[in-house]
Amino acid sequence: MIRVFTDEPKVLLLVGEPNETLHLSARNIQQVKVLPVAGLNVYDLLHYTTVICAEEALDEIAGRLA
């Protein structure tokens, strides 16, 4: 499913709240990391070539930066 969005090898999925089902599913895919916005850091943003962000995660990031 990730290949629908990108062909890049390293993908970071940002979610607003921790999602256990998504985390358990994504851990079986190489070079994919699921991260709640609360755990977002500069290293992960620079390390992963593609960042896929859920809409609620964007709202939470905007709220943290405002």
C-alpha positions in Angstrom: 0.0 0.0 0.0 2.9 2.4 0.7 3.9 2.1 -2.9 0.7 3.8 -4.0 2.0 7.0 -2.4 5.7 6.7 -3.1 8.6 4.6 -4.6 11.0 6.0 -2.0 12.6 3.4 0.3 12.2 5.1 3.7 8.7 6.2 4.8 7.6 7.9 7.9 3.8 7.7 8.7 2.7 10.4 11.1 -0.5 9.9 13.0 -2.3 12.2 15.5 -2.8 9.5 18.1 -1.0 6.2 18.7 -2.7 3.5 16.6 -1.8 0.0 17.7 -3.3 -1.7 14.7 -1.4 0.5 12.2 1.8 0.1 14.3 1.5 -3.7 14.3 0.8 -3.8 10.6 3.6 -1.4 9.6 6.3 -3.0 11.6 6.4 -5.9 9.1 7.3 -3.5 6.3 11.0 -2.7 6.0 12.0 0.9 6.4 8.5 2.1 7.4 8.0 3.8 10.8 4.7 4.8 12.3 5.1 7.7 14.7 2.5 9.8 16.7 3.0 13.5 16.4 3.9 13.6 20.1 7.1 11.6 19.2 8.0 13.7 16.2 11.7 14.8 16.1 14.1 16.3 13.7 16.1 13.1 13.2 13.2 11.2 11.9 12.2 14.1 9.6 15.7 14.1 8.1 16.2 10.4 8.1 13.1 9.3 6.1 12.9 10.3 2.5 9.0 10.4 2.5 6.7 11.6 5.2 3.0 10.7 4.9 0.9 12.6 7.4 -2.6 12.0 8.5 -4.9 15.0 8.5 -5.4 14.9 12.2 -1.6 14.8 12.6 -1.3 18.0 10.5 -3.8 19.8 12.8 -1.8 18.7 15.8 1.5 19.8 14.4 0.0 23.2 13.5 -1.3 23.5 17.0 2.1 22.7 18.5 3.8 25.3 16.3 1.3 28.1 16.8 
